[in-house]
């Protein structure tokens, strides 16, 4: 009997839940006419705002990319300069070592002076540097005011390659009306002839 009652009252439970949902529903929706009008008439305005914002973002990204590229170029130039300087110094050290071996490591030493002479060779120049340093005999240290080193450089061929003159831009002239008509007639004649040849084949 109890099973039969549960089966018969199950529908009442479902209906009570539906009634509860109906009570919780909002009876009426009110629109704010001003905001509705702004929304319906503002599509173009919002599109322009989105476009302006996207342009600002793109401009900022381009600026950042430009700064990054400039930073990379400067770093690459700095690295290249350091590498060139290393190679330059290495080539001079090799030349200086060879000159020392040829001289038999002879050094001229006076009681008060020490002279150092070095030759630096590049494909276009030969540079001889003589460094004269005064020594105090009491302290065995260089004096506070050393003499200025002598730098002897023979004449180098530093002639720049001759620049070729820039070609002048070809002057553009508009055709006269008659010349244009003649040209159009020629092209039309050629087109018709080509079409006739294609038709024959």
C-alpha positions as a Python dict, from the first residue, in 0.01 Angstrom:
ca = {
    (1, 'X'): (0, 0, 0),
    (2, 'X'): (279, 241, 84),
    (3, 'X'): (446, 170, -252),
    (4, 'X'): (126, 261, -428),
    (5, 'X'): (99, 591, -233),
    (6, 'X'): (457, 688, -321),
    (7, 'X'): (387, 625, -689),
    (8, 'X'): (67, 830, -681),
    (9, 'X'): (222, 1129, -494),
    (10, 'X'): (539, 1150, -708),
    (11, 'X'): (360, 1373, -961),
    (12, 'X'): (261, 1619, -688),
    (13, 'X'): (631, 1666, -601),
    (14, 'X'): (715, 1742, -966),
    (15, 'X'): (430, 1993, -992),
    (16, 'X'): (536, 2168, -672),
    (17, 'X'): (890, 2211, -811),
    (18, 'X'): (748, 2359, -1134),
    (19, 'X'): (530, 2601, -935),
    (20, 'X'): (834, 2709, -732),
    (21, 'X'): (1030, 2777, -1051),
    (22, 'X'): (745, 2984, -1190),
    (23, 'X'): (738, 3195, -873),
    (24, 'X'): (1114, 3257, -897),
    (25, 'X'): (1089, 3380, -1256),
    (26, 'X'): (1121, 3752, -1323),
    (27, 'X'): (781, 3881, -1426),
    (28, 'X'): (904, 4177, -1636),
    (29, 'X'): (1228, 4306, -1791),
    (30, 'X'): (1276, 4681, -1818),
    (31, 'X'): (1526, 4836, -2060),
    (32, 'X'): (1708, 5162, -2006),
    (33, 'X'): (1617, 5346, -2326),
    (34, 'X'): (1931, 5566, -2328),
    (35, 'X'): (2174, 5276, -2292),
    (36, 'X'): (1973, 5075, -2547),
    (37, 'X'): (1990, 5363, -2796),
    (38, 'X'): (2364, 5406, -2731),
    (39, 'X'): (2420, 5037, -2794),
    (40, 'X'): (2213, 5023, -3111),
    (41, 'X'): (2356, 5342, -3263),
    (42, 'X'): (2716, 5299, -3140),
    (43, 'X'): (2845, 5012, -3354),
    (44, 'X'): (3050, 5237, -3583),
    (45, 'X'): (3180, 5441, -3291),
    (46, 'X'): (3292, 5127, -3103),
    (47, 'X'): (3451, 4990, -3421),
    (48, 'X'): (3654, 5310, -3461),
    (49, 'X'): (3759, 5294, -3096),
    (50, 'X'): (3873, 4932, -3140),
    (51, 'X'): (4065, 5027, -3454),
    (52, 'X'): (4235, 5323, -3280),
    (53, 'X'): (4329, 5105, -2984),
    (54, 'X'): (4468, 4834, -3217),
    (55, 'X'): (4671, 5100, -3403),
    (56, 'X'): (4816, 5227, -3075),
    (57, 'X'): (4912, 4872, -2973),
    (58, 'X'): (5067, 4805, -3316),
    (59, 'X'): (5258, 5134, -3297),
    (60, 'X'): (5390, 5047, -2951),
    (61, 'X'): (5493, 4699, -3070),
    (62, 'X'): (5668, 4847, -3376),
    (63, 'X'): (5850, 5093, -3151),
    (64, 'X'): (5961, 4811, -2921),
    (65, 'X'): (6076, 4603, -3219),
    (66, 'X'): (6268, 4902, -3354),
    (67, 'X'): (6440, 4956, -3019),
    (68, 'X'): (6522, 4585, -2996),
    (69, 'X'): (6665, 4581, -3350),
    (70, 'X'): (6873, 4891, -3274),
    (71, 'X'): (7001, 4728, -2956),
    (72, 'X'): (7093, 4411, -3147),
    (73, 'X'): (7269, 4613, -3420),
    (74, 'X'): (7470, 4804, -3161),
    (75, 'X'): (7564, 4483, -2982),
    (76, 'X'): (7665, 4319, -3311),
    (77, 'X'): (7874, 4624, -3405),
    (78, 'X'): (8036, 4621, -3060),
    (79, 'X'): (8115, 4250, -3090),
    (80, 'X'): (8254, 4298, -3440),
    (81, 'X'): (8473, 4588, -3324),
    (82, 'X'): (8607, 4380, -3034),
    (83, 'X'): (8681, 4088, -3269),
    (84, 'X'): (8857, 4318, -3520),
    (85, 'X'): (9059, 4473, -3237),
    (86, 'X'): (9157, 4126, -3113),
    (87, 'X'): (9266, 4023, -3463),
    (88, 'X'): (9449, 4353, -3511),
    (89, 'X'): (9637, 4316, -3183),
    (90, 'X'): (9714, 3951, -3258),
    (91, 'X'): (9860, 4040, -3599),
    (92, 'X'): (10074, 4314, -3444),
    (93, 'X'): (10197, 4082, -3168),
    (94, 'X'): (10305, 3827, -3430),
    (95, 'X'): (10496, 4097, -3624),
    (96, 'X'): (10650, 4232, -3305),
    (97, 'X'): (10761, 3882, -3194),
    (98, 'X'): (10920, 3821, -3537),
    (99, 'X'): (11108, 4153, -3516),
    (100, 'X'): (11232, 4063, -3168),
    (101, 'X'): (11370, 3731, -3296),
    (102, 'X'): (11545, 3905, -3586),
    (103, 'X'): (11708, 4156, -3355),
    (104, 'X'): (11827, 3876, -3130),
    (105, 'X'): (11639, 4028, -2838),
    (106, 'X'): (11891, 4312, -2819),
    (107, 'X'): (11780, 4593, -2593),
    (108, 'X'): (11952, 4920, -2549),
    (109, 'X'): (11968, 5010, -2184),
    (110, 'X'): (12124, 5318, -2037),
    (111, 'X'): (12162, 5392, -1669),
    (112, 'X'): (11864, 5629, -1672),
    (113, 'X'): (11663, 5534, -1989),
    (114, 'X'): (11490, 5229, -2139),
    (115, 'X'): (11396, 5242, -2511),
    (116, 'X'): (11138, 5011, -2670),
    (117, 'X'): (11091, 5007, -3045),
    (118, 'X'): (10810, 4818, -3219),
    (119, 'X'): (10706, 4789, -3581),
    (120, 'X'): (10347, 4729, -3678),
    (121, 'X'): (10266, 4621, -4032),
    (122, 'X'): (9937, 4617, -4213),
    (123, 'X'): (9880, 4561, -4585),
    (124, 'X'): (9888, 4936, -4652),
    (125, 'X'): (10107, 5089, -4377),
    (126, 'X'): (10421, 5033, -4172),
    (127, 'X'): (10424, 5201, -3831),
    (128, 'X'): (10729, 5223, -3608),
    (129, 'X'): (10669, 5314, -3243),
    (130, 'X'): (10954, 5409, -3011),
    (131, 'X'): (10866, 5438, -2643),
    (132, 'X'): (11120, 5613, -2419),
    (133, 'X'): (11065, 5579, -2046),
    (134, 'X'): (11282, 5744, -1784),
    (135, 'X'): (11375, 5528, -1486),
    (136, 'X'): (11477, 5646, -1144),
    (137, 'X'): (11796, 5465, -1049),
    (138, 'X'): (11703, 5472, -679),
    (139, 'X'): (11353, 5323, -695),
    (140, 'X'): (11370, 5124, -1020),
    (141, 'X'): (11025, 5263, -1108),
    (142, 'X'): (10921, 5479, -1402),
    (143, 'X'): (10932, 5853, -1345),
    (144, 'X'): (10596, 6030, -1319),
    (145, 'X'): (10634, 6213, -1654),
    (146, 'X'): (10741, 5980, -1935),
    (147, 'X'): (10839, 6121, -2272),
    (148, 'X'): (10583, 6120, -2550),
    (149, 'X'): (10628, 5815, -2778),
    (150, 'X'): (10749, 5880, -3130),
    (151, 'X'): (10530, 5745, -3405),
    (152, 'X'): (10679, 5721, -3753),
    (153, 'X'): (10439, 5634, -4032),
    (154, 'X'): (10554, 5612, -4395),
    (155, 'X'): (10328, 5737, -4668),
    (156, 'X'): (10036, 5504, -4710),
    (157, 'X'): (9822, 5464, -5013),
    (158, 'X'): (9488, 5559, -4870),
    (159, 'X'): (9335, 5673, -5196),
    (160, 'X'): (8963, 5616, -5199),
    (161, 'X'): (8818, 5434, -5497),
    (162, 'X'): (8668, 5670, -5751),
    (163, 'X'): (8295, 5702, -5725),
    (164, 'X'): (8092, 5636, -6033),
    (165, 'X'): (7853, 5916, -6123),
    (166, 'X'): (7492, 5843, -6044),
    (167, 'X'): (7285, 5774, -6354),
    (168, 'X'): (7039, 6051, -6418),
    (169, 'X'): (6677, 5944, -6397),
    (170, 'X'): (6508, 5919, -6734),
    (171, 'X'): (6270, 6207, -6793),
    (172, 'X'): (5912, 6096, -6823),
    (173, 'X'): (5700, 6283, -7071),
    (174, 'X'): (5331, 6239, -7128),
    (175, 'X'): (5229, 6152, -7480),
    (176, 'X'): (5012, 6388, -7675),
    (177, 'X'): (4653, 6290, -7749),
    (178, 'X'): (4736, 6205, -8109),
    (179, 'X'): (5038, 5991, -8014),
    (180, 'X'): (4824, 5803, -7760),
    (181, 'X'): (4559, 5729, -8023),
    (182, 'X'): (4825, 5601, -8266),
    (183, 'X'): (4973, 5378, -7994),
    (184, 'X'): (4631, 5243, -7897),
    (185, 'X'): (4553, 5167, -8261),
    (186, 'X'): (4881, 4974, -8294),
    (187, 'X'): (4817, 4765, -7983),
    (188, 'X'): (4460, 4696, -8094),
    (189, 'X'): (4586, 4586, -8436),
    (190, 'X'): (4843, 4352, -8274),
    (191, 'X'): (4581, 4204, -8042),
    (192, 'X'): (4343, 4135, -8327),
    (193, 'X'): (4622, 3975, -8532),
    (194, 'X'): (4720, 3753, -8237),
    (195, 'X'): (4355, 3652, -8185),
    (196, 'X'): (4324, 3563, -8554),
    (197, 'X'): (4639, 3348, -8537),
    (198, 'X'): (4506, 3166, -8231),
    (199, 'X'): (4175, 3108, -8406),
    (200, 'X'): (4351, 2950, -8707),
    (201, 'X'): (4544, 2709, -8485),
}
